[in-house]
Amino acid sequence: MTLKESIHQDLRKELKFRIDEIQNILYDLHLSGSREAKSSAGDKHETGVAMAQLEQEKLRYQIYEFQKMKEIVQKINPSKSNSKINLGSLVQTNKGWFYISVGLGSLTFKQQVIFAINPEAPFGKALIGKVKGDSIHFNSVESIVLQVL
């Protein structure tokens, strides 16, 4: 398995983990809300129920966003390699490693930090279309593309 395929697999695992984690929290909230509904009454109860419903909505939205990310990642073929940076590229610059995929933040792979970034994010846009040897000026910092996988 190549480096990019391994990182892609780790990214998929991380997305699944985050979705599962939020679903578990949502389930726990649902259970605690059911217990509370049986034992409470009055205005405090109504406020508590409304707050729990808002929290559940927020969690459902987070699941929705992670599901969208998961769909994008599933469309990426990690065995495909291009010389130009685009969606699915693993890029090494003199400032670090970047996987052009979804904005999930940093992943650690074999003690190396890799940033999963969205191609629509400002730095992602700056990288798109670049090739090995190109320089990128972003936030007054110059980065040089060392390799594109």
TAVEN-V875022 format. One record per residue. PHI is phi as a letter, one per 30 degrees, with the letter a starting at -180 (NA if undefined). NEAR is the number of other C-alpha atoms within 8 Angstrom. D_FIRST is the distance of its C-alpha to the first C-alpha in Angstrom with 1 decimal. Layout:
phi->PHI near->NEAR d_first->D_FIRST
phi->PHI near->NEAR d_first->D_FIRST
//
This chain:
phi->NA near->4 d_first->0.0
phi->d near->6 d_first->3.8
phi->e near->6 d_first->6.7
phi->d near->10 d_first->8.2
phi->d near->10 d_first->6.1
phi->d near->9 d_first->6.4
phi->d near->9 d_first->9.9
phi->d near->10 d_first->10.6
phi->d near->8 d_first->10.0
phi->d near->8 d_first->12.3
phi->d near->9 d_first->14.7
phi->d near->10 d_first->15.1
phi->d near->8 d_first->15.8
phi->d near->8 d_first->18.2
phi->d near->11 d_first->20.0
phi->d near->9 d_first->20.5
phi->e near->8 d_first->21.7
phi->d near->9 d_first->24.2
phi->d near->11 d_first->25.5
phi->d near->8 d_first->26.0
phi->d near->8 d_first->27.7
phi->d near->11 d_first->30.1
phi->d near->10 d_first->30.8
phi->d near->8 d_first->31.8
phi->d near->8 d_first->34.1
phi->d near->11 d_first->35.6
phi->d near->8 d_first->36.3
phi->d near->8 d_first->37.9
phi->d near->10 d_first->40.0
phi->d near->8 d_first->41.1
phi->d near->8 d_first->42.1
phi->d near->8 d_first->44.0
phi->d near->10 d_first->45.7
phi->d near->8 d_first->46.9
phi->d near->8 d_first->48.4
phi->d near->8 d_first->50.0
phi->d near->10 d_first->51.5
phi->d near->6 d_first->53.3
phi->c near->6 d_first->54.8
phi->b near->7 d_first->55.7
phi->a near->8 d_first->58.2
phi->j near->6 d_first->59.6
phi->d near->6 d_first->58.6
phi->d near->7 d_first->56.1
phi->d near->10 d_first->54.3
phi->d near->9 d_first->54.2
phi->d near->8 d_first->52.7
phi->d near->8 d_first->50.1
phi->d near->10 d_first->49.1
phi->d near->8 d_first->48.9
phi->d near->8 d_first->46.7
phi->d near->10 d_first->44.4
phi->d near->8 d_first->44.1
phi->d near->8 d_first->43.3
phi->d near->8 d_first->40.5
phi->d near->10 d_first->39.1
phi->d near->8 d_first->39.2
phi->d near->8 d_first->37.3
phi->d near->11 d_first->34.6
phi->d near->9 d_first->34.4
phi->d near->8 d_first->34.0
phi->d near->9 d_first->31.1
phi->d near->11 d_first->29.4
phi->e near->8 d_first->30.2
phi->d near->8 d_first->28.6
phi->d near->11 d_first->25.4
phi->d near->9 d_first->25.3
phi->d near->8 d_first->25.7
phi->d near->10 d_first->22.8
phi->e near->11 d_first->20.7
phi->d near->8 d_first->21.9
phi->d near->10 d_first->21.0
phi->d near->11 d_first->17.4
phi->d near->7 d_first->17.1
phi->d near->6 d_first->18.3
phi->d near->9 d_first->15.6
phi->c near->7 d_first->13.1
phi->d near->9 d_first->10.1
phi->d near->7 d_first->9.1
phi->d near->5 d_first->12.7
phi->b near->8 d_first->13.9
phi->b near->9 d_first->17.6
phi->d near->8 d_first->19.8
phi->c near->10 d_first->21.8
phi->d near->13 d_first->20.8
phi->a near->11 d_first->20.9
phi->e near->8 d_first->19.6
phi->j near->10 d_first->15.8
phi->d near->13 d_first->15.8
phi->c near->11 d_first->14.4
phi->b near->14 d_first->17.3
phi->c near->12 d_first->18.3
phi->c near->12 d_first->22.1
phi->d near->8 d_first->24.5
phi->c near->7 d_first->25.0
phi->k near->8 d_first->21.4
phi->c near->11 d_first->18.2
phi->b near->12 d_first->18.5
phi->c near->12 d_first->16.3
phi->d near->15 d_first->18.8
phi->a near->14 d_first->18.7
phi->b near->11 d_first->21.2
phi->d near->8 d_first->23.6
phi->c near->7 d_first->22.2
phi->j near->7 d_first->22.8
phi->c near->8 d_first->20.9
phi->b near->9 d_first->17.8
phi->c near->8 d_first->17.0
phi->b near->8 d_first->13.6
phi->h near->4 d_first->13.9
phi->i near->5 d_first->17.5
phi->c near->6 d_first->16.9
phi->d near->10 d_first->18.6
phi->b near->12 d_first->17.2
phi->c near->11 d_first->19.8
phi->d near->14 d_first->19.0
phi->b near->14 d_first->21.9
phi->d near->10 d_first->23.6
phi->d near->15 d_first->24.3
phi->c near->6 d_first->27.9
phi->d near->9 d_first->28.4
phi->e near->7 d_first->30.5
phi->d near->8 d_first->27.8
phi->d near->12 d_first->25.4
phi->d near->9 d_first->28.2
phi->d near->9 d_first->28.8
phi->d near->11 d_first->25.2
phi->e near->10 d_first->25.0
phi->i near->7 d_first->25.7
phi->d near->9 d_first->25.4
phi->b near->11 d_first->23.6
phi->e near->11 d_first->22.7
phi->j near->8 d_first->26.0
phi->d near->8 d_first->27.6
phi->c near->8 d_first->29.3
phi->b near->11 d_first->29.7
phi->c near->9 d_first->32.9
phi->b near->9 d_first->32.5
phi->h near->4 d_first->35.0
phi->i near->5 d_first->36.7
phi->b near->7 d_first->33.5
phi->c near->8 d_first->31.9
phi->b near->11 d_first->28.1
phi->c near->12 d_first->26.5
phi->d near->16 d_first->23.3
phi->c near->10 d_first->21.4
phi->a near->10 d_first->18.3
phi->b near->15 d_first->16.9
phi->c near->9 d_first->13.3
//
